[in-house]
Amino acid sequence: MFPPNRKPRNHRLAILGPAALLILLGSAPFAAAQEKCPEQIAKAEQAYINGSFDEAIVLLTTCLEAGQLNPAEKLRVYKLLGLAYIGKDYVEQAQSAIRKLLELVPQYEPDPAQDPPGFANMVQEMKKAIAAQKQQKEPAAVKKGGKKKWLWIGGGVVAAGVTVVALSGGGGEEGPAPASRLLPNPPDLP
């Protein structure tokens, strides 16, 4: 191929070329997915409107897997995923998407003029479920801490009572305190 005395000019590139090409080709879909996510979200929205729920789910899932979405894009993706999953009657997946939407924006409220009633109802149900989970976790912590708190308070009351009894000179004796424990009278003033 080459004359025996002559090496190719870019022999390093000849060796590294295939490896570099493989690296570039392997990262191309990932880079393309990152650059195209806003476009894919718009396509997914149109697919949802057209009733192509599977197509919308694939486009949105690809963007999520790329992992380079800003919070507004994530919110839009999770909302569209929830809507598409509801359209497919995939309740668990819809609940999961809506839960993630509510993790991003806990005070999220669906738009009754634009969002279907099934979506709005599921958002409200998920809010209630999340609140119930928080309430179930809180009483356990209060009970554990509550017992310790009352033990500390009770121990403090007992310690204070013992201190008061010891300082007052009482110890179960009845009658006046012995004369040796009484303080002397103050001296008369001139």
Backbone as a printed PyTorch tensor [residue, N CA C, xyz], in Angstrom:
tensor([[[  0.8270,  -1.1710,   0.0000],
         [  0.0000,   0.0000,   0.0000],
         [  0.8790,   1.2440,   0.0000]],

        [[  1.7990,   1.3130,   0.9630],
         [  2.7620,   2.4120,   0.9670],
         [  4.1100,   1.8580,   0.5450]],

        [[  4.9000,   2.6870,  -0.0910],
         [  6.2550,   2.2200,  -0.4020],
         [  6.9820,   1.8770,   0.8980]],

        [[  7.8760,   0.9150,   0.9010],
         [  8.5170,   0.4660,   2.1310],
         [  9.3110,   1.5540,   2.8280]],

        [[  9.8460,   2.5140,   2.1530],
         [ 10.6630,   3.5540,   2.7860],
         [  9.8200,   4.7170,   3.2890]],

        [[  8.5820,   4.7580,   2.9310],
         [  7.8010,   5.9560,   3.2060],
         [  6.6080,   5.6450,   4.1090]],

        [[  6.4680,   6.4170,   5.1790],
         [  5.3230,   6.2890,   6.0830],
         [  4.2650,   7.2840,   5.6540]],

        [[  2.9990,   7.0020,   5.9910],
         [  1.9820,   7.9980,   5.6450],
         [  2.2230,   9.2690,   6.4310]],

        [[  1.8010,  10.3960,   5.8890],
         [  2.0140,  11.6870,   6.5540],
         [  1.3470,  11.7400,   7.9230]],

        [[  0.1350,  11.3130,   7.9860],
         [ -0.6150,  11.3720,   9.2370],
         [ -0.8240,   9.9610,   9.7830]],

        [[  0.2890,   9.2970,  10.0850],
         [  0.1630,   7.9170,  10.5460],
         [ -0.5530,   7.8370,  11.8910]],

        [[ -0.4340,   8.8500,  12.7140],
         [ -1.1620,   8.8420,  13.9950],
         [ -2.6630,   8.9370,  13.7510]],

        [[ -3.0310,   9.7650,  12.8340],
         [ -4.4440,   9.8750,  12.5100],
         [ -4.9710,   8.6060,  11.8810]],

        [[ -4.1300,   7.9310,  11.1260],
         [ -4.5610,   6.6800,  10.5130],
         [ -4.8600,   5.6400,  11.5800]],

        [[ -4.0990,   5.6610,  12.6620],
         [ -4.3260,   4.7120,  13.7570],
         [ -5.5030,   5.1560,  14.6090]],

        [[ -5.5510,   6.4220,  14.9570],
         [ -6.6030,   6.9330,  15.8380],
         [ -7.9150,   7.1930,  15.1200]],

        [[ -7.8840,   7.2990,  13.8270],
         [ -9.0810,   7.6290,  13.0620],
         [-10.2710,   6.7470,  13.3560]],

        [[-10.1380,   5.4260,  13.2470],
         [-11.3010,   4.5750,  13.5140],
         [-11.8020,   4.6930,  14.9550]],

        [[-10.8840,   4.7830,  15.9200],
         [-11.3040,   4.8990,  17.3200],
         [-12.0240,   6.2240,  17.5570]],

        [[-11.4590,   7.2970,  17.0290],
         [-12.0870,   8.6070,  17.1910],
         [-13.4430,   8.6350,  16.5130]],

        [[-13.5210,   8.0070,  15.3570],
         [-14.7850,   7.9600,  14.6360],
         [-15.8490,   7.2160,  15.4410]],

        [[-15.4690,   6.1010,  16.0700],
         [-16.4140,   5.3470,  16.9020],
         [-16.8940,   6.1730,  18.0940]],

        [[-15.9730,   6.8950,  18.7250],
         [-16.3490,   7.7330,  19.8640],
         [-17.3120,   8.8230,  19.4210]],

        [[-16.9990,   9.4810,  18.3400],
         [-17.8640,  10.5380,  17.8420],
         [-19.2330,  10.0100,  17.4420]],

        [[-19.2580,   8.8690,  16.7780],
         [-20.5420,   8.2960,  16.3700],
         [-21.3480,   7.8300,  17.5680]],

        [[-20.6710,   7.3150,  18.5950],
         [-21.3750,   6.8510,  19.7890],
         [-21.9940,   7.9820,  20.5740]],

        [[-21.3490,   9.1360,  20.5900],
         [-21.8750,  10.2570,  21.3590],
         [-22.8360,  11.1260,  20.5470]],

        [[-22.8980,  10.9180,  19.2650],
         [-23.7590,  11.7420,  18.4130],
         [-25.2350,  11.6400,  18.7820]],

        [[-25.7860,  10.4390,  19.0030],
         [-27.2080,  10.3890,  19.3610],
         [-27.4960,  11.1060,  20.6690]],

        [[-26.5620,  10.9710,  21.6400],
         [-26.7730,  11.6390,  22.9250],
         [-26.7770,  13.1510,  22.7440]],

        [[-25.8020,  13.6690,  22.0090],
         [-25.7330,  15.1140,  21.7670],
         [-26.9430,  15.5770,  20.9690]],

        [[-27.3510,  14.7840,  20.0100],
         [-28.5140,  15.1520,  19.2050],
         [-29.7690,  15.1780,  20.0660]],

        [[-29.8720,  14.2150,  20.9860],
         [-31.0490,  14.1910,  21.8650],
         [-31.0830,  15.4250,  22.7480]],

        [[-29.9090,  15.8550,  23.2360],
         [-29.8610,  17.0440,  24.0810],
         [-30.2700,  18.2890,  23.3030]],

        [[-29.7770,  18.4080,  22.0910],
         [-30.0690,  19.5870,  21.2970],
         [-31.5150,  19.6010,  20.8160]],

        [[-32.0910,  18.4360,  20.6270],
         [-33.4060,  18.3570,  20.0250],
         [-34.5350,  18.2200,  21.0320]],

        [[-34.2520,  18.1950,  22.3210],
         [-35.3240,  17.9650,  23.2910],
         [-36.4510,  19.0000,  23.1990]],

        [[-36.1680,  20.2750,  23.1060],
         [-37.2930,  21.2040,  22.9640],
         [-38.1490,  20.8930,  21.7360]],

        [[-37.4770,  20.4900,  20.6460],
         [-38.2240,  20.1180,  19.4360],
         [-39.0070,  18.8300,  19.6640]],

        [[-38.3840,  17.8680,  20.3630],
         [-39.0590,  16.6000,  20.6370],
         [-40.2620,  16.8080,  21.5580]],

        [[-40.1310,  17.7070,  22.4990],
         [-41.2610,  17.9980,  23.3910],
         [-42.4100,  18.5880,  22.5830]],

        [[-42.0850,  19.4910,  21.6610],
         [-43.1270,  20.0700,  20.8090],
         [-43.7750,  18.9930,  19.9280]],

        [[-42.9410,  18.0760,  19.3920],
         [-43.4870,  16.9680,  18.5890],
         [-44.3620,  16.0580,  19.4510]],

        [[-43.9200,  15.8180,  20.6720],
         [-44.6900,  14.9580,  21.5820],
         [-46.0310,  15.6030,  21.9160]],

        [[-46.0290,  16.9100,  22.0880],
         [-47.2690,  17.6220,  22.3600],
         [-48.2300,  17.4880,  21.1740]],

        [[-47.6990,  17.6270,  19.9800],
         [-48.5320,  17.4780,  18.7790],
         [-49.0210,  16.0300,  18.6370]],

        [[-48.1440,  15.0770,  18.9540],
         [-48.5430,  13.6620,  18.8950],
         [-49.6600,  13.3890,  19.9000]],

        [[-49.5680,  13.9730,  21.0790],
         [-50.6240,  13.8080,  22.0830],
         [-51.9460,  14.3770,  21.5610]],

        [[-51.8760,  15.5750,  21.0040],
         [-53.0840,  16.2140,  20.4680],
         [-53.7000,  15.3570,  19.3690]],

        [[-52.8580,  14.7080,  18.5530],
         [-53.3370,  13.8510,  17.4690],
         [-53.7850,  12.4770,  17.9540]],

        [[-53.5970,  12.2010,  19.2370],
         [-53.9880,  10.8990,  19.7830],
         [-52.9330,   9.8220,  19.6280]],

        [[-51.7250,  10.1890,  19.2390],
         [-50.6160,   9.2320,  19.1100],
         [-49.8620,   9.1820,  20.4360]],

        [[-50.4970,   8.5560,  21.4270],
         [-49.9480,   8.5540,  22.7800],
         [-48.6240,   7.8080,  22.8670]],

        [[-48.4990,   6.6970,  22.1400],
         [-47.2530,   5.9270,  22.1710],
         [-46.0850,   6.7610,  21.6490]],

        [[-46.3060,   7.4620,  20.5640],
         [-45.2540,   8.3080,  19.9920],
         [-44.8550,   9.4040,  20.9780]],

        [[-45.8420,  10.0070,  21.6060],
         [-45.5550,  11.0560,  22.5890],
         [-44.7300,  10.5010,  23.7430]],

        [[-45.0900,   9.3210,  24.2200],
         [-44.3760,   8.7070,  25.3450],
         [-42.9270,   8.4170,  24.9700]],

        [[-42.6960,   7.8980,  23.7790],
         [-41.3320,   7.5910,  23.3330],
         [-40.5040,   8.8680,  23.2380]],

        [[-41.0410,   9.8970,  22.6260],
         [-40.3030,  11.1590,  22.4810],
         [-39.9680,  11.7660,  23.8450]],

        [[-40.9180,  11.7570,  24.7400],
         [-40.7060,  12.3590,  26.0580],
         [-39.7300,  11.5430,  26.9010]],

        [[-39.8400,  10.2270,  26.8270],
         [-38.9410,   9.3640,  27.5910],
         [-37.5060,   9.5320,  27.1090]],

        [[-37.3190,   9.6930,  25.8080],
         [-35.9860,   9.9100,  25.2530],
         [-35.3760,  11.1920,  25.8150]],

        [[-36.1600,  12.2330,  25.9080],
         [-35.6560,  13.4950,  26.4720],
         [-35.3050,  13.3450,  27.9480]],

        [[-36.1370,  12.6400,  28.6900],
         [-35.8440,  12.4420,  30.1110],
         [-34.5520,  11.6540,  30.2990]],

        [[-34.3540,  10.6480,  29.4670],
         [-33.1490,   9.8270,  29.5790],
         [-31.8970,  10.6080,  29.2330]],

        [[-32.0180,  11.6180,  28.3660],
         [-30.8630,  12.4500,  28.0230],
         [-30.4060,  13.2420,  29.2390]],

        [[-31.3430,  13.5950,  30.1260],
         [-31.0020,  14.2140,  31.3940],
         [-30.5780,  15.6610,  31.3600]],

        [[-30.8000,  16.3700,  30.3070],
         [-30.3600,  17.7580,  30.2020],
         [-31.5330,  18.7190,  30.0790]],

        [[-32.5700,  18.5130,  30.8510],
         [-33.7470,  19.3750,  30.7780],
         [-33.7110,  20.4040,  31.8960]],

        [[-34.1470,  21.6100,  31.5900],
         [-34.2770,  22.6120,  32.6440],
         [-35.5890,  22.3540,  33.3860]],

        [[-35.8090,  22.9800,  34.5450],
         [-37.0290,  22.7000,  35.3290],
         [-38.3320,  22.9350,  34.5680]],

        [[-38.3940,  23.9690,  33.7500],
         [-39.6200,  24.2310,  32.9890],
         [-39.8780,  23.1140,  31.9800]],

        [[-38.8110,  22.6280,  31.3300],
         [-38.9670,  21.5310,  30.3760],
         [-39.3800,  20.2460,  31.0900]],

        [[-38.7850,  19.9900,  32.2660],
         [-39.1690,  18.7950,  33.0350],
         [-40.6420,  18.8440,  33.4100]],

        [[-41.0970,  20.0050,  33.8410],
         [-42.5030,  20.1690,  34.2020],
         [-43.3970,  19.8490,  33.0050]],

        [[-43.0370,  20.3800,  31.8710],
         [-43.8190,  20.1460,  30.6410],
         [-43.7960,  18.6660,  30.2500]],

        [[-42.6190,  18.0300,  30.3630],
         [-42.4870,  16.6200,  30.0060],
         [-43.3380,  15.7530,  30.9250]],

        [[-43.2530,  15.9720,  32.2400],
         [-44.0230,  15.1430,  33.1760],
         [-45.5280,  15.3480,  33.0070]],

        [[-45.9280,  16.5730,  32.7160],
         [-47.3520,  16.8170,  32.4720],
         [-47.8110,  16.0590,  31.2270]],

        [[-47.0360,  16.1950,  30.1270],
         [-47.4000,  15.4970,  28.8930],
         [-47.3620,  13.9790,  29.0680]],

        [[-46.3730,  13.4790,  29.8160],
         [-46.3240,  12.0430,  30.0800],
         [-47.5670,  11.5940,  30.8430]],

        [[-47.9360,  12.3640,  31.8680],
         [-49.1440,  12.0360,  32.6220],
         [-50.3680,  12.0080,  31.7260]],

        [[-50.4850,  12.9980,  30.8850],
         [-51.6270,  13.0520,  29.9610],
         [-51.6260,  11.8790,  28.9840]],

        [[-50.4470,  11.5670,  28.4360],
         [-50.3610,  10.4650,  27.4650],
         [-50.6590,   9.1250,  28.1350]],

        [[-50.1380,   8.9360,  29.3500],
         [-50.4100,   7.6850,  30.0630],
         [-51.8900,   7.5660,  30.4250]],

        [[-52.5140,   8.6730,  30.7870],
         [-53.9600,   8.6440,  31.0450],
         [-54.6940,   8.2750,  29.7550]],

        [[-54.2360,   8.8220,  28.6280],
         [-54.8420,   8.4930,  27.3420],
         [-54.7350,   7.0140,  27.0010]],

        [[-53.6720,   6.3600,  27.4820],
         [-53.4760,   4.9250,  27.2470],
         [-54.0950,   4.0710,  28.3650]],

        [[-54.6680,   4.7070,  29.3720],
         [-55.2050,   4.0210,  30.5530],
         [-54.1100,   3.3090,  31.3430]],

        [[-52.9200,   3.8590,  31.3650],
         [-51.8150,   3.3490,  32.1760],
         [-51.7900,   4.1650,  33.4730]],

        [[-52.6350,   3.7630,  34.4090],
         [-52.8590,   4.5630,  35.6160],
         [-51.5940,   4.6920,  36.4630]],

        [[-50.8970,   3.5870,  36.6930],
         [-49.7050,   3.6450,  37.5520],
         [-48.6240,   4.5410,  36.9650]],

        [[-48.4140,   4.4460,  35.6550],
         [-47.4050,   5.2840,  35.0170],
         [-47.8290,   6.7510,  35.0550]],

        [[-49.1210,   7.0020,  34.8630],
         [-49.6280,   8.3790,  34.9360],
         [-49.4280,   8.9410,  36.3430]],

        [[-49.7280,   8.1260,  37.3540],
         [-49.5370,   8.5790,  38.7370],
         [-48.0660,   8.8720,  39.0140]],

        [[-47.1870,   8.0440,  38.4980],
         [-45.7530,   8.2640,  38.6880],
         [-45.3030,   9.5780,  38.0430]],

        [[-45.7610,   9.8350,  36.8340],
         [-45.3980,  11.0810,  36.1450],
         [-45.9500,  12.2860,  36.8950]],

        [[-47.1800,  12.1760,  37.3640],
         [-47.7920,  13.3070,  38.0810],
         [-47.1080,  13.5160,  39.4350]],

        [[-46.6990,  12.4380,  40.0900],
         [-45.9700,  12.5620,  41.3550],
         [-44.6620,  13.3300,  41.1260]],

        [[-43.9530,  13.0040,  40.0330],
         [-42.7030,  13.7070,  39.7310],
         [-42.9740,  15.1710,  39.3920]],

        [[-44.0730,  15.4280,  38.7120],
         [-44.4710,  16.8070,  38.4210],
         [-44.6820,  17.5620,  39.7370]],

        [[-45.3670,  16.9190,  40.6980],
         [-45.6450,  17.5590,  41.9860],
         [-44.3930,  17.6810,  42.8540]],

        [[-43.4060,  16.8240,  42.6290],
         [-42.1300,  16.9850,  43.3310],
         [-41.4190,  18.2400,  42.8420]],

        [[-41.5570,  18.5220,  41.5450],
         [-40.9530,  19.7360,  40.9860],
         [-41.6920,  20.9870,  41.4440]],

        [[-43.0270,  20.9260,  41.4050],
         [-43.8660,  22.0750,  41.7500],
         [-44.9920,  21.5730,  42.6660]],

        [[-44.7570,  21.5340,  43.9950],
         [-45.7630,  20.9800,  44.9120],
         [-47.1120,  21.7020,  44.8600]],

        [[-47.1200,  22.9820,  44.5440],
         [-48.3740,  23.7430,  44.5160],
         [-49.0020,  23.7770,  43.1230]],

        [[-48.5720,  22.8810,  42.2320],
         [-49.0860,  22.8490,  40.8610],
         [-50.6040,  22.6800,  40.8690]],

        [[-51.2680,  23.4650,  40.0420],
         [-52.7240,  23.3650,  39.8640],
         [-53.0130,  23.2050,  38.3780]],

        [[-53.7760,  22.1870,  38.0120],
         [-54.1380,  22.0260,  36.6020],
         [-55.0610,  23.1540,  36.1500]],

        [[-55.0470,  23.4120,  34.8590],
         [-55.8930,  24.4480,  34.2760],
         [-57.2070,  23.7940,  33.8490]],

        [[-58.3260,  24.1000,  34.5500],
         [-59.5890,  23.4460,  34.2100],
         [-60.0770,  23.7620,  32.8000]],

        [[-59.6430,  24.8710,  32.2370],
         [-60.0710,  25.2340,  30.8800],
         [-59.3360,  24.4160,  29.8180]],

        [[-58.0930,  23.9840,  30.1120],
         [-57.3010,  23.2900,  29.0970],
         [-57.0660,  21.8160,  29.4160]],

        [[-56.9320,  21.4750,  30.6830],
         [-56.5910,  20.0980,  31.0470],
         [-57.8460,  19.2390,  31.1710]],

        [[-57.7500,  17.9890,  30.7170],
         [-58.9100,  17.1030,  30.8320],
         [-59.2460,  16.8220,  32.2990]],

        [[-60.5130,  16.5860,  32.5970],
         [-60.9130,  16.3320,  33.9860],
         [-60.1780,  15.1400,  34.6110]],

        [[-59.8870,  14.1060,  33.8470],
         [-59.1710,  12.9510,  34.3870],
         [-57.7950,  13.3290,  34.9040]],

        [[-57.1160,  14.2090,  34.1880],
         [-55.8060,  14.6820,  34.6150],
         [-55.9320,  15.5270,  35.8760]],

        [[-56.8880,  16.4620,  35.8690],
         [-57.0850,  17.3340,  37.0350],
         [-57.4360,  16.5030,  38.2700]],

        [[-58.2860,  15.5020,  38.1010],
         [-58.6530,  14.6470,  39.2370],
         [-57.4480,  13.8680,  39.7560]],

        [[-56.6240,  13.3620,  38.8390],
         [-55.4600,  12.5990,  39.2660],
         [-54.4470,  13.4830,  39.9900]],

        [[-54.3060,  14.7140,  39.5650],
         [-53.4050,  15.6360,  40.2520],
         [-53.8880,  15.8450,  41.6910]],

        [[-55.1960,  16.0690,  41.8580],
         [-55.7410,  16.2740,  43.2020],
         [-55.5950,  15.0100,  44.0540]],

        [[-55.8210,  13.8380,  43.4590],
         [-55.6540,  12.5780,  44.1940],
         [-54.2040,  12.3880,  44.6370]],

        [[-53.2730,  12.7080,  43.7570],
         [-51.8590,  12.5490,  44.0970],
         [-51.4450,  13.5300,  45.1870]],

        [[-51.9900,  14.7270,  45.1620],
         [-51.6980,  15.6940,  46.2300],
         [-52.1790,  15.1570,  47.5720]],

        [[-53.3860,  14.5870,  47.5800],
         [-53.9200,  14.0060,  48.8150],
         [-53.0750,  12.8280,  49.2820]],

        [[-52.6590,  11.9860,  48.3500],
         [-51.8430,  10.8240,  48.7070],
         [-50.4950,  11.2590,  49.2770]],

        [[-49.8930,  12.2680,  48.6870],
         [-48.6100,  12.7690,  49.1800],
         [-48.7890,  13.3690,  50.5770]],

        [[-49.8650,  14.1320,  50.7890],
         [-50.1280,  14.7140,  52.1100],
         [-50.3740,  13.6200,  53.1420]],

        [[-51.1040,  12.5650,  52.7740],
         [-51.3730,  11.4640,  53.7070],
         [-50.0760,  10.7440,  54.0660]],

        [[-49.1900,  10.5690,  53.0990],
         [-47.9050,   9.9240,  53.3900],
         [-47.0890,  10.7670,  54.3580]],

        [[-47.1020,  12.0680,  54.1820],
         [-46.3680,  12.9500,  55.0930],
         [-46.9450,  12.8780,  56.4970]],

        [[-48.2760,  12.8170,  56.6190],
         [-48.9110,  12.7390,  57.9340],
         [-48.5950,  11.4180,  58.6140]],

        [[-48.5180,  10.3400,  57.8560],
         [-48.1910,   9.0450,  58.4430],
         [-46.7690,   9.0330,  58.9680]],

        [[-45.8710,   9.7140,  58.3150],
         [-44.4790,   9.7610,  58.7600],
         [-44.3210,  10.6580,  59.9840]],

        [[-45.0460,  11.7620,  60.0600],
         [-44.8970,  12.7100,  61.1560],
         [-45.3340,  12.1560,  62.5110]],

        [[-46.5000,  11.5040,  62.6530],
         [-46.8710,  11.0110,  63.9820],
         [-45.8600,  10.0370,  64.5580]],

        [[-45.2270,   9.2160,  63.7500],
         [-44.2370,   8.2800,  64.2570],
         [-43.0690,   9.0470,  64.8610]],

        [[-42.6520,  10.0940,  64.2120],
         [-41.5540,  10.8980,  64.7400],
         [-41.9800,  11.6200,  66.0050]],

        [[-43.2150,  12.1030,  66.0410],
         [-43.7010,  12.8110,  67.2250],
         [-43.8000,  11.8540,  68.4000]],

        [[-44.2960,  10.6410,  68.1650],
         [-44.4280,   9.6730,  69.2460],
         [-43.0670,   9.3230,  69.8200]],

        [[-42.0880,   9.0630,  68.9580],
         [-40.7590,   8.7120,  69.4450],
         [-40.1750,   9.8650,  70.2390]],

        [[-40.2060,  11.0400,  69.6570],
         [-39.6780,  12.2150,  70.3410],
         [-40.5300,  12.5920,  71.5360]],

        [[-41.8410,  12.3340,  71.4520],
         [-42.7620,  12.6820,  72.5330],
         [-42.4620,  11.9080,  73.8050]],

        [[-42.1910,  10.6130,  73.6980],
         [-41.8680,   9.8170,  74.8750],
         [-40.6050,  10.3330,  75.5320]],

        [[-39.6020,  10.6050,  74.7330],
         [-38.3460,  11.1110,  75.2830],
         [-38.5690,  12.4670,  75.9450]],

        [[-39.3670,  13.2900,  75.3020],
         [-39.6210,  14.6230,  75.8530],
         [-40.2840,  14.5050,  77.2170]],

        [[-41.2820,  13.6490,  77.3410],
         [-41.9800,  13.5280,  78.6210],
         [-41.0980,  12.8730,  79.6810]],

        [[-40.1980,  11.9920,  79.2910],
         [-39.2560,  11.4400,  80.2610],
         [-38.3360,  12.5300,  80.8050]],

        [[-37.8790,  13.3930,  79.9040],
         [-37.0220,  14.4940,  80.3350],
         [-37.7880,  15.4570,  81.2430]],

        [[-39.0080,  15.7670,  80.8840],
         [-39.8080,  16.6780,  81.7090],
         [-40.0800,  16.0530,  83.0720]],

        [[-40.4770,  14.7880,  83.0840],
         [-40.7470,  14.1020,  84.3590],
         [-39.5070,  14.0200,  85.2270]],

        [[-38.3750,  13.7100,  84.6220],
         [-37.1220,  13.6520,  85.3770],
         [-36.7530,  15.0110,  85.9360]],

        [[-37.0010,  16.0560,  85.1650],
         [-36.7180,  17.4130,  85.6450],
         [-37.5990,  17.8000,  86.8190]],

        [[-38.8740,  17.4080,  86.7580],
         [-39.7910,  17.7130,  87.8590],
         [-39.3480,  16.9980,  89.1330]],

        [[-38.9730,  15.7400,  89.0110],
         [-38.5140,  14.9830,  90.1800],
         [-37.2510,  15.6070,  90.7470]],

        [[-36.3020,  15.9600,  89.8850],
         [-35.0610,  16.5780,  90.3550],
         [-35.3320,  17.9110,  91.0410]],

        [[-36.2470,  18.6950,  90.4830],
         [-36.5860,  19.9790,  91.1010],
         [-37.2370,  19.7600,  92.4560]],

        [[-38.1060,  18.7710,  92.5640],
         [-38.7570,  18.4750,  93.8360],
         [-37.7600,  18.0570,  94.8980]],

        [[-36.8060,  17.2160,  94.5330],
         [-35.7750,  16.7760,  95.4820],
         [-34.9380,  17.9670,  95.9190]],

        [[-34.6100,  18.8430,  94.9910],
         [-33.8150,  20.0290,  95.3180],
         [-34.5610,  20.9350,  96.2870]],

        [[-35.8550,  21.1590,  96.0490],
         [-36.6540,  22.0170,  96.9240],
         [-36.7150,  21.4180,  98.3230]],

        [[-36.9410,  20.1280,  98.4320],
         [-37.0280,  19.4710,  99.7420],
         [-35.6910,  19.5590, 100.4590]],

        [[-34.6040,  19.3480,  99.7410],
         [-33.2890,  19.3870, 100.3730],
         [-32.9440,  20.7930, 100.8380]],

        [[-33.2760,  21.8030, 100.0560],
         [-32.9580,  23.1810, 100.4300],
         [-33.8670,  23.7090, 101.5370]],

        [[-35.0640,  23.2120, 101.6220],
         [-35.9800,  23.7130, 102.6510],
         [-35.7080,  23.0650, 103.9920]],

        [[-34.8730,  22.0660, 103.9790],
         [-34.5300,  21.4450, 105.2520],
         [-35.5090,  20.3720, 105.6450]],

        [[-36.4920,  20.1680, 104.8680],
         [-37.4580,  19.1280, 105.2070],
         [-36.9390,  17.7880, 104.7530]],

        [[-37.2980,  16.8300, 105.4190],
         [-36.8800,  15.5050, 105.0410],
         [-37.8100,  14.5030, 105.6600]],

        [[-38.9860,  14.9150, 105.8990],
         [-39.9440,  14.0100, 106.4870],
         [-40.1330,  14.2970, 107.9710]],

        [[-39.3490,  15.2110, 108.5790],
         [-39.5110,  15.5650, 109.9980],
         [-40.6910,  16.4990, 110.1370]],

        [[-41.4180,  16.3250, 111.2180],
         [-42.5370,  17.2260, 111.4620],
         [-42.1500,  18.2080, 112.5410]],

        [[-42.7710,  19.3300, 112.5250],
         [-42.5120,  20.3330, 113.5600],
         [-41.5150,  21.3540, 113.0880]],

        [[-41.1320,  22.2870, 114.0260],
         [-40.2100,  23.3430, 113.6260],
         [-38.8090,  22.7980, 113.3850]],

        [[-38.0650,  23.5360, 112.6210],
         [-36.6930,  23.1540, 112.3170],
         [-35.8630,  23.2790, 113.5820]],

        [[-34.8760,  22.4520, 113.7900],
         [-34.0410,  22.5480, 114.9880],
         [-33.3540,  23.9140, 115.0530]],

        [[-33.0480,  24.3670, 116.2700],
         [-32.4640,  25.6910, 116.4950],
         [-31.1120,  25.8120, 115.8240]],

        [[-30.3730,  24.7310, 115.7060],
         [-29.0520,  24.8170, 115.1000],
         [-29.1330,  25.1580, 113.6100]],

        [[-30.2630,  24.9210, 113.0130],
         [-30.3980,  25.2090, 111.5860],
         [-30.9620,  26.5990, 111.3390]],

        [[-31.4100,  27.2830, 112.3870],
         [-31.9850,  28.6070, 112.2020],
         [-30.8700,  29.6260, 112.0000]],

        [[-31.1060,  30.6140, 111.2320],
         [-30.1390,  31.6770, 110.9980],
         [-30.1800,  32.6390, 112.1720]],

        [[-29.0540,  33.2410, 112.5070],
         [-29.0410,  34.2120, 113.6150],
         [-29.7800,  35.4750, 113.2190]],

        [[-30.2210,  36.2010, 114.2510],
         [-30.8990,  37.4700, 113.9900],
         [-29.8850,  38.4880, 113.5100]],

        [[-30.3030,  39.3860, 112.6250],
         [-29.3750,  40.4110, 112.1630],
         [-29.0520,  41.3900, 113.2920]],

        [[-27.8780,  42.0160, 113.2650],
         [-27.5350,  42.9720, 114.3310],
         [-28.4100,  44.2150, 114.2760]],

        [[-28.5580,  44.8790, 115.4420],
         [-29.3510,  46.0990, 115.4980],
         [-28.5940,  47.2210, 114.8250]],

        [[-29.3070,  48.0750, 114.1890],
         [-28.7050,  49.2210, 113.5000],
         [-28.5430,  50.3720, 114.4930]],

        [[-27.4600,  51.1450, 114.4640],
         [-27.2800,  52.2740, 115.4090],
         [-28.2200,  53.4170, 115.1950]]])
